Amino acid sequence: MFATLLSFFPRAVVQGIPLLYGSAGEILTEKSGNLNLGIPGIMYMGGIGGVIGAFLYENSVPATENLNPFLAVFIPLMSCLLVSLLGGLIYCFLTVTLRANQNVTGLALTTFGVGFGNFFGASLVKLTGSDIPSIALTRTSAFFTKKLPFAESLGWFGKLFCSYSFLAYFAIIVAIVMAIFLKRTRGGLHLRAVGENPATADAAGINVNRSKYLATCIGSMIAGLGGIYYVMDYANGVWSNEGFGDRGWLAIALVIFAVWRPNLSIFGSIVFGGLYIVYIFIPGMSMRSQELFKMLPYVVTIIVLIMVSIRKKKENLPPASLGLSYFREDR
């Protein structure tokens, strides 16, 4: 039993980290009143952005030479953040500046992000001349998958809690810092005020449009990190078109499961990651049953949504102005 736990828990964490990045970015965005259903596309864009940066750097260094550790991490990360920021700016320009419908814009951005990733992914495959429709960036991935050096010496504790890469721990730090920011700081209070009642926040002197732009763009960059984590750590540097599956939508579902609290999304991401792979640890599972088990995170989300709706505790509800465009003239 304990041996199964030692195998199951780390895999659940690794599976859940992209969801944690995506949900943390979406929670920050939704606290400003923006409902960004384009998170799956932005995560996809972040992943291909990191792949492009890593591909260009790897090909600039001869195979006989070692990569610079700092540049091997810095260039893909910056590429990921810039491309994810582009996705956030597109969403903000359409919904905040032009006041387009947020639901339609988000879905369109997801479609655009997937197409963006597939286009550049296929282009890079053609540049390599490979017969296999994928890109392997194992030299760069080696720096992203490095574990804490003392993990093995700590036995089962090291296996459960210290055997992850730096991006996994950074995701947890981001979620904790975000929770403190939203609950304990003046900036977080202003952001929540914008999400609850932008007219009142505007009357109090808070720049509503700037708050929405900042929250959405920073949230998009955080979500994009989930994409590069998936490629460089989970997939060991291998990019394949359509390889993300439904993880972006799971990240949005996790926002509801965590009742819009970044600290709870840490626990929720592990639960979702575990539910997503639990069928692997059940012997004799048929393909049909496996697909049913993959539905568990969504079923749990629906149950949580029903419970939250019935209890109607204000702290567990989404921002009152979520998904609504703000017209200052209507104030």
Sequence and secondary structure as in RCSB ss.txt:
>XXXX:A:sequence
MFATLLSFFPRAVVQGIPLLYGSAGEILTEKSGNLNLGIPGIMYMGGIGGVIGAFLYENSVPATENLNPFLAVFI
PLMSCLLVSLLGGLIYCFLTVTLRANQNVTGLALTTFGVGFGNFFGASLVKLTGSDIPSIALTRTSAFFTKKLPF
AESLGWFGKLFCSYSFLAYFAIIVAIVMAIFLKRTRGGLHLRAVGENPATADAAGINVNRSKYLATCIGSMIAGL
GGIYYVMDYANGVWSNEGFGDRGWLAIALVIFAVWRPNLSIFGSIVFGGLYIVYIFIPGMSMRSQELFKMLPYVV
TIIVLIMVSIRKKKENLPPASLGLSYFREDR
>XXXX:A:secstr
 HHHHHHHHHHHHHHHHHHHHHHHHHHHHHHTT   TTHHHHHHHHHHHHHHHHHHHHHHS TTS   HHHHHHH
HHHHHHHHHHHHHHHHHIIIIIS   HHHHHHHHHHHHHHHHHHHHHHHHHHHT SSSEEE HHHHHHHS   TT
SGGGHHHHHHHS S HHHHHHHHHHHHHHHHHHHSHHHHHHHHHHH HHHHHHTT  HHHHHHHHHHHHHHHHHH
HHHHIIIIITTTEEETTTTTTHHHHHHHHHHHTTT HHHHHHHHHHHHHHHHGGGGSTT  HHHHHHHHTHHHHH
HHHHHHHHHHH  GGGS  TTTT    GGG 
